[in-house]
Amino acid sequence: MTYEEEFLRDFEEWVKTQMMVNEMAMNESRRVIEEDKDERAADAYIRYESKLDAYQFMMGKFANYKAGKSFHDLPDGLFGQKHY
């Protein structure tokens, strides 16, 4: 395995770990918001959600790389999806 391949593999694993950590933190923040009505937890929830969105974006770029697509290509089916 080349240096670049090893670097990309390790970076992808790190991003996956960060996604897992931020998703758990986001869920815990939601629980605190619901139980304690803590405004700081609401702020934390937004931060974790934003980080998770960024990590999901990065995973899309890894998917492009694995599929032999350009970095700037859009994910398949993007225009047919609606997110609310």
N, CA, C and O atoms as CSV, one atom per row, in Angstrom:
chain,resi,resn,atom,element,x,y,z
A,1,MET,N,N,0.858,-1.176,0.000
A,1,MET,CA,C,0.000,0.000,0.000
A,1,MET,C,C,0.901,1.235,0.000
A,1,MET,O,O,1.863,1.325,0.762
A,2,THR,N,N,0.559,2.185,-0.879
A,2,THR,CA,C,1.367,3.395,-0.958
A,2,THR,C,C,1.060,4.309,0.232
A,2,THR,O,O,0.072,4.131,0.945
A,3,TYR,N,N,1.924,5.268,0.410
A,3,TYR,CA,C,1.740,6.253,1.481
A,3,TYR,C,C,0.391,6.949,1.335
A,3,TYR,O,O,-0.333,7.119,2.316
A,4,GLU,N,N,0.053,7.353,0.109
A,4,GLU,CA,C,-1.204,8.064,-0.137
A,4,GLU,C,C,-2.407,7.184,0.186
A,4,GLU,O,O,-3.368,7.646,0.803
A,5,GLU,N,N,-2.359,5.922,-0.227
A,5,GLU,CA,C,-3.472,5.008,0.052
A,5,GLU,C,C,-3.635,4.787,1.553
A,5,GLU,O,O,-4.752,4.759,2.071
A,6,GLU,N,N,-2.521,4.632,2.234
A,6,GLU,CA,C,-2.570,4.436,3.687
A,6,GLU,C,C,-3.102,5.687,4.383
A,6,GLU,O,O,-3.902,5.597,5.315
A,7,PHE,N,N,-2.652,6.847,3.925
A,7,PHE,CA,C,-3.129,8.107,4.500
A,7,PHE,C,C,-4.631,8.252,4.315
A,7,PHE,O,O,-5.342,8.581,5.264
A,8,LEU,N,N,-5.121,8.010,3.105
A,8,LEU,CA,C,-6.553,8.132,2.827
A,8,LEU,C,C,-7.366,7.123,3.637
A,8,LEU,O,O,-8.445,7.452,4.129
A,9,ARG,N,N,-6.860,5.903,3.780
A,9,ARG,CA,C,-7.550,4.885,4.571
A,9,ARG,C,C,-7.654,5.331,6.029
A,9,ARG,O,O,-8.721,5.248,6.636
A,10,ASP,N,N,-6.543,5.801,6.581
A,10,ASP,CA,C,-6.536,6.249,7.974
A,10,ASP,C,C,-7.424,7.473,8.174
A,10,ASP,O,O,-8.126,7.577,9.180
A,11,PHE,N,N,-7.394,8.392,7.223
A,11,PHE,CA,C,-8.218,9.591,7.318
A,11,PHE,C,C,-9.696,9.228,7.258
A,11,PHE,O,O,-10.493,9.780,8.016
A,12,GLU,N,N,-10.072,8.318,6.382
A,12,GLU,CA,C,-11.460,7.888,6.284
A,12,GLU,C,C,-11.922,7.229,7.583
A,12,GLU,O,O,-13.038,7.476,8.039
A,13,GLU,N,N,-11.078,6.401,8.176
A,13,GLU,CA,C,-11.422,5.770,9.453
A,13,GLU,C,C,-11.594,6.822,10.555
A,13,GLU,O,O,-12.488,6.709,11.394
A,14,TRP,N,N,-10.739,7.838,10.545
A,14,TRP,CA,C,-10.844,8.906,11.537
A,14,TRP,C,C,-12.165,9.654,11.364
A,14,TRP,O,O,-12.839,9.958,12.348
A,15,VAL,N,N,-12.535,9.950,10.119
A,15,VAL,CA,C,-13.797,10.650,9.855
A,15,VAL,C,C,-14.972,9.800,10.338
A,15,VAL,O,O,-15.900,10.327,10.951
A,16,LYS,N,N,-14.945,8.501,10.071
A,16,LYS,CA,C,-16.018,7.610,10.537
A,16,LYS,C,C,-16.123,7.638,12.065
A,16,LYS,O,O,-17.227,7.656,12.611
A,17,THR,N,N,-14.994,7.643,12.745
A,17,THR,CA,C,-14.985,7.703,14.207
A,17,THR,C,C,-15.574,9.028,14.687
A,17,THR,O,O,-16.358,9.051,15.635
A,18,GLN,N,N,-15.202,10.122,14.040
A,18,GLN,CA,C,-15.722,11.426,14.418
A,18,GLN,C,C,-17.227,11.501,14.211
A,18,GLN,O,O,-17.937,12.120,15.004
A,19,MET,N,N,-17.713,10.873,13.147
A,19,MET,CA,C,-19.151,10.841,12.899
A,19,MET,C,C,-19.869,10.109,14.032
A,19,MET,O,O,-20.909,10.560,14.511
A,20,MET,N,N,-19.314,8.992,14.449
A,20,MET,CA,C,-19.917,8.208,15.517
A,20,MET,C,C,-19.928,9.006,16.829
A,20,MET,O,O,-20.941,9.044,17.527
A,21,VAL,N,N,-18.810,9.634,17.156
A,21,VAL,CA,C,-18.704,10.413,18.394
A,21,VAL,C,C,-19.683,11.578,18.387
A,21,VAL,O,O,-20.371,11.817,19.379
A,22,ASN,N,N,-19.752,12.307,17.271
A,22,ASN,CA,C,-20.637,13.465,17.200
A,22,ASN,C,C,-22.102,13.058,17.192
A,22,ASN,O,O,-22.941,13.778,17.732
A,23,GLU,N,N,-22.423,11.928,16.595
A,23,GLU,CA,C,-23.808,11.459,16.624
A,23,GLU,C,C,-24.220,11.084,18.047
A,23,GLU,O,O,-25.332,11.399,18.472
A,24,MET,N,N,-23.339,10.420,18.779
A,24,MET,CA,C,-23.643,10.074,20.175
A,24,MET,C,C,-23.795,11.344,21.018
A,24,MET,O,O,-24.712,11.441,21.833
A,25,ALA,N,N,-22.907,12.310,20.824
A,25,ALA,CA,C,-22.973,13.564,21.575
A,25,ALA,C,C,-24.236,14.343,21.226
A,25,ALA,O,O,-24.852,14.958,22.097
A,26,MET,N,N,-24.616,14.318,19.966
A,26,MET,CA,C,-25.820,15.004,19.533
A,26,MET,C,C,-27.052,14.369,20.191
A,26,MET,O,O,-27.942,15.081,20.655
A,27,ASN,N,N,-27.105,13.045,20.232
A,27,ASN,CA,C,-28.226,12.352,20.868
A,27,ASN,C,C,-28.274,12.629,22.370
A,27,ASN,O,O,-29.351,12.809,22.938
A,28,GLU,N,N,-27.120,12.662,23.001
A,28,GLU,CA,C,-27.074,12.969,24.436
A,28,GLU,C,C,-27.517,14.411,24.694
A,28,GLU,O,O,-28.227,14.676,25.664
A,29,SER,N,N,-27.105,15.333,23.838
A,29,SER,CA,C,-27.535,16.733,23.971
A,29,SER,C,C,-29.044,16.839,23.823
A,29,SER,O,O,-29.692,17.583,24.558
A,30,ARG,N,N,-29.608,16.094,22.872
A,30,ARG,CA,C,-31.056,16.106,22.680
A,30,ARG,C,C,-31.764,15.608,23.942
A,30,ARG,O,O,-32.784,16.165,24.346
A,31,ARG,N,N,-31.222,14.564,24.556
A,31,ARG,CA,C,-31.806,14.022,25.779
A,31,ARG,C,C,-31.792,15.071,26.890
A,31,ARG,O,O,-32.782,15.245,27.601
A,32,VAL,N,N,-30.663,15.768,27.035
A,32,VAL,CA,C,-30.546,16.804,28.074
A,32,VAL,C,C,-31.518,17.951,27.793
A,32,VAL,O,O,-32.123,18.496,28.717
A,33,ILE,N,N,-31.664,18.310,26.535
A,33,ILE,CA,C,-32.614,19.378,26.178
A,33,ILE,C,C,-34.021,18.978,26.615
A,33,ILE,O,O,-34.736,19.762,27.239
A,34,GLU,N,N,-34.408,17.750,26.278
A,34,GLU,CA,C,-35.763,17.293,26.584
A,34,GLU,C,C,-35.998,17.155,28.084
A,34,GLU,O,O,-37.078,17.486,28.573
A,35,GLU,N,N,-35.004,16.673,28.816
A,35,GLU,CA,C,-35.184,16.440,30.252
A,35,GLU,C,C,-34.992,17.686,31.098
A,35,GLU,O,O,-35.765,17.934,32.023
A,36,ASP,N,N,-33.970,18.468,30.792
A,36,ASP,CA,C,-33.598,19.588,31.657
A,36,ASP,C,C,-33.906,20.961,31.074
A,36,ASP,O,O,-33.824,21.968,31.778
A,37,LYS,N,N,-34.261,21.008,29.790
A,37,LYS,CA,C,-34.506,22.299,29.112
A,37,LYS,C,C,-33.283,23.214,29.215
A,37,LYS,O,O,-33.413,24.432,29.336
A,38,ASP,N,N,-32.096,22.606,29.164
A,38,ASP,CA,C,-30.836,23.335,29.296
A,38,ASP,C,C,-30.471,23.999,27.967
A,38,ASP,O,O,-30.288,23.322,26.955
A,39,GLU,N,N,-30.371,25.305,27.981
A,39,GLU,CA,C,-30.055,26.073,26.767
A,39,GLU,C,C,-28.651,25.759,26.242
A,39,GLU,O,O,-28.418,25.787,25.033
A,40,ARG,N,N,-27.732,25.464,27.137
A,40,ARG,CA,C,-26.375,25.108,26.695
A,40,ARG,C,C,-26.396,23.811,25.901
A,40,ARG,O,O,-25.625,23.654,24.954
A,41,ALA,N,N,-27.260,22.887,26.268
A,41,ALA,CA,C,-27.377,21.629,25.531
A,41,ALA,C,C,-27.925,21.888,24.128
A,41,ALA,O,O,-27.536,21.214,23.174
A,42,ALA,N,N,-28.814,22.848,24.003
A,42,ALA,CA,C,-29.346,23.201,22.686
A,42,ALA,C,C,-28.239,23.746,21.792
A,42,ALA,O,O,-28.167,23.406,20.611
A,43,ASP,N,N,-27.374,24.593,22.355
A,43,ASP,CA,C,-26.230,25.108,21.594
A,43,ASP,C,C,-25.284,23.973,21.201
A,43,ASP,O,O,-24.796,23.926,20.072
A,44,ALA,N,N,-25.032,23.072,22.131
A,44,ALA,CA,C,-24.144,21.941,21.858
A,44,ALA,C,C,-24.729,21.058,20.761
A,44,ALA,O,O,-24.001,20.585,19.888
A,45,TYR,N,N,-26.028,20.837,20.803
A,45,TYR,CA,C,-26.694,20.018,19.784
A,45,TYR,C,C,-26.441,20.585,18.391
A,45,TYR,O,O,-26.122,19.847,17.459
A,46,ILE,N,N,-26.585,21.884,18.261
A,46,ILE,CA,C,-26.368,22.536,16.967
A,46,ILE,C,C,-24.923,22.357,16.510
A,46,ILE,O,O,-24.678,22.085,15.334
A,47,ARG,N,N,-23.970,22.504,17.418
A,47,ARG,CA,C,-22.558,22.328,17.061
A,47,ARG,C,C,-22.281,20.896,16.607
A,47,ARG,O,O,-21.612,20.684,15.595
A,48,TYR,N,N,-22.790,19.918,17.348
A,48,TYR,CA,C,-22.569,18.516,16.975
A,48,TYR,C,C,-23.231,18.181,15.644
A,48,TYR,O,O,-22.671,17.445,14.832
A,49,GLU,N,N,-24.417,18.722,15.428
A,49,GLU,CA,C,-25.119,18.475,14.172
A,49,GLU,C,C,-24.346,19.068,12.992
A,49,GLU,O,O,-24.260,18.450,11.930
A,50,SER,N,N,-23.789,20.255,13.178
A,50,SER,CA,C,-23.005,20.904,12.123
A,50,SER,C,C,-21.748,20.104,11.803
A,50,SER,O,O,-21.392,19.926,10.639
A,51,LYS,N,N,-21.088,19.630,12.840
A,51,LYS,CA,C,-19.887,18.810,12.623
A,51,LYS,C,C,-20.249,17.524,11.896
A,51,LYS,O,O,-19.536,17.101,10.987
A,52,LEU,N,N,-21.344,16.906,12.289
A,52,LEU,CA,C,-21.769,15.668,11.647
A,52,LEU,C,C,-22.056,15.904,10.166
A,52,LEU,O,O,-21.705,15.072,9.329
A,53,ASP,N,N,-22.688,17.020,9.838
A,53,ASP,CA,C,-22.932,17.361,8.429
A,53,ASP,C,C,-21.623,17.481,7.653
A,53,ASP,O,O,-21.521,17.009,6.521
A,54,ALA,N,N,-20.633,18.107,8.262
A,54,ALA,CA,C,-19.332,18.272,7.591
A,54,ALA,C,C,-18.656,16.918,7.377
A,54,ALA,O,O,-18.086,16.669,6.314
A,55,TYR,N,N,-18.717,16.051,8.373
A,55,TYR,CA,C,-18.110,14.726,8.227
A,55,TYR,C,C,-18.839,13.893,7.187
A,55,TYR,O,O,-18.206,13.126,6.462
A,56,GLN,N,N,-20.160,14.029,7.097
A,56,GLN,CA,C,-20.912,13.314,6.071
A,56,GLN,C,C,-20.524,13.823,4.682
A,56,GLN,O,O,-20.462,13.047,3.728
A,57,PHE,N,N,-20.266,15.117,4.571
A,57,PHE,CA,C,-19.796,15.682,3.308
A,57,PHE,C,C,-18.465,15.044,2.912
A,57,PHE,O,O,-18.262,14.670,1.757
A,58,MET,N,N,-17.564,14.926,3.887
A,58,MET,CA,C,-16.260,14.304,3.609
A,58,MET,C,C,-16.417,12.856,3.157
A,58,MET,O,O,-15.707,12.400,2.260
A,59,MET,N,N,-17.343,12.137,3.777
A,59,MET,CA,C,-17.555,10.746,3.384
A,59,MET,C,C,-18.050,10.664,1.941
A,59,MET,O,O,-17.742,9.706,1.232
A,60,GLY,N,N,-18.810,11.658,1.510
A,60,GLY,CA,C,-19.231,11.714,0.117
A,60,GLY,C,C,-18.047,11.878,-0.819
A,60,GLY,O,O,-18.031,11.331,-1.921
A,61,LYS,N,N,-17.063,12.629,-0.371
A,61,LYS,CA,C,-15.858,12.813,-1.180
A,61,LYS,C,C,-15.045,11.516,-1.249
A,61,LYS,O,O,-14.461,11.201,-2.286
A,62,PHE,N,N,-15.009,10.774,-0.154
A,62,PHE,CA,C,-14.346,9.460,-0.183
A,62,PHE,C,C,-15.083,8.525,-1.136
A,62,PHE,O,O,-14.452,7.751,-1.856
A,63,ALA,N,N,-16.417,8.592,-1.144
A,63,ALA,CA,C,-17.204,7.761,-2.063
A,63,ALA,C,C,-16.886,8.129,-3.509
A,63,ALA,O,O,-16.768,7.246,-4.359
A,64,ASN,N,N,-16.744,9.432,-3.800
A,64,ASN,CA,C,-16.352,9.866,-5.143
A,64,ASN,C,C,-15.000,9.275,-5.520
A,64,ASN,O,O,-14.823,8.763,-6.626
A,65,TYR,N,N,-14.058,9.349,-4.602
A,65,TYR,CA,C,-12.715,8.837,-4.861
A,65,TYR,C,C,-12.750,7.346,-5.191
A,65,TYR,O,O,-12.118,6.895,-6.146
A,66,LYS,N,N,-13.501,6.587,-4.384
A,66,LYS,CA,C,-13.580,5.142,-4.590
A,66,LYS,C,C,-14.283,4.782,-5.890
A,66,LYS,O,O,-14.000,3.745,-6.489
A,67,ALA,N,N,-15.203,5.644,-6.327
A,67,ALA,CA,C,-15.945,5.401,-7.562
A,67,ALA,C,C,-15.213,5.952,-8.786
A,67,ALA,O,O,-15.705,5.845,-9.909
A,68,GLY,N,N,-14.036,6.542,-8.564
A,68,GLY,CA,C,-13.260,7.082,-9.674
A,68,GLY,C,C,-13.810,8.393,-10.208
A,68,GLY,O,O,-13.520,8.776,-11.341
A,69,LYS,N,N,-14.600,9.081,-9.401
A,69,LYS,CA,C,-15.183,10.356,-9.816
A,69,LYS,C,C,-14.295,11.517,-9.386
A,69,LYS,O,O,-13.375,11.366,-8.582
A,70,SER,N,N,-14.602,12.667,-9.947
A,70,SER,CA,C,-13.899,13.892,-9.588
A,70,SER,C,C,-14.292,14.316,-8.175
A,70,SER,O,O,-15.375,13.977,-7.698
A,71,PHE,N,N,-13.422,15.047,-7.518
A,71,PHE,CA,C,-13.707,15.577,-6.188
A,71,PHE,C,C,-14.980,16.415,-6.195
A,71,PHE,O,O,-15.750,16.387,-5.234
A,72,HIS,N,N,-15.201,17.157,-7.269
A,72,HIS,CA,C,-16.309,18.105,-7.336
A,72,HIS,C,C,-17.597,17.502,-7.884
A,72,HIS,O,O,-18.607,18.201,-7.972
A,73,ASP,N,N,-17.591,16.220,-8.256
A,73,ASP,CA,C,-18.829,15.588,-8.721
A,73,ASP,C,C,-19.844,15.526,-7.589
A,73,ASP,O,O,-19.488,15.375,-6.421
A,74,LEU,N,N,-21.106,15.646,-7.955
A,74,LEU,CA,C,-22.178,15.564,-6.970
A,74,LEU,C,C,-22.520,14.100,-6.719
A,74,LEU,O,O,-22.369,13.265,-7.611
A,75,PRO,N,N,-22.974,13.789,-5.528
A,75,PRO,CA,C,-23.377,12.411,-5.243
A,75,PRO,C,C,-24.515,11.972,-6.169
A,75,PRO,O,O,-25.330,12.792,-6.592
A,76,ASP,N,N,-24.561,10.690,-6.476
A,76,ASP,CA,C,-25.622,10.152,-7.322
A,76,ASP,C,C,-26.976,10.394,-6.684
A,76,ASP,O,O,-27.147,10.226,-5.476
A,77,GLY,N,N,-27.945,10.794,-7.513
A,77,GLY,CA,C,-29.313,10.972,-7.039
A,77,GLY,C,C,-29.557,12.209,-6.204
A,77,GLY,O,O,-30.630,12.342,-5.616
A,78,LEU,N,N,-28.606,13.114,-6.130
A,78,LEU,CA,C,-28.749,14.294,-5.278
A,78,LEU,C,C,-29.957,15.140,-5.666
A,78,LEU,O,O,-30.678,15.632,-4.799
A,79,PHE,N,N,-30.176,15.308,-6.960
A,79,PHE,CA,C,-31.255,16.198,-7.394
A,79,PHE,C,C,-32.638,15.588,-7.215
A,79,PHE,O,O,-33.636,16.307,-7.254
A,80,GLY,N,N,-32.716,14.283,-7.019
A,80,GLY,CA,C,-33.995,13.645,-6.800
A,80,GLY,C,C,-34.388,13.564,-5.333
A,80,GLY,O,O,-35.452,13.038,-5.008
A,81,GLN,N,N,-33.544,14.080,-4.443
A,81,GLN,CA,C,-33.791,13.966,-3.011
A,81,GLN,C,C,-34.260,15.283,-2.431
A,81,GLN,O,O,-33.876,16.364,-2.878
A,82,LYS,N,N,-35.106,15.154,-1.417
A,82,LYS,CA,C,-35.540,16.340,-0.668
A,82,LYS,C,C,-35.277,16.071,0.806
A,82,LYS,O,O,-35.636,15.014,1.326
A,83,HIS,N,N,-34.645,17.037,1.478
A,83,HIS,CA,C,-34.345,16.912,2.904
A,83,HIS,C,C,-34.990,18.082,3.632
A,83,HIS,O,O,-34.789,19.243,3.276
A,84,TYR,N,N,-35.755,17.760,4.640
A,84,TYR,CA,C,-36.421,18.804,5.431
A,84,TYR,C,C,-35.975,18.723,6.850
A,84,TYR,O,O,-36.418,19.515,7.683
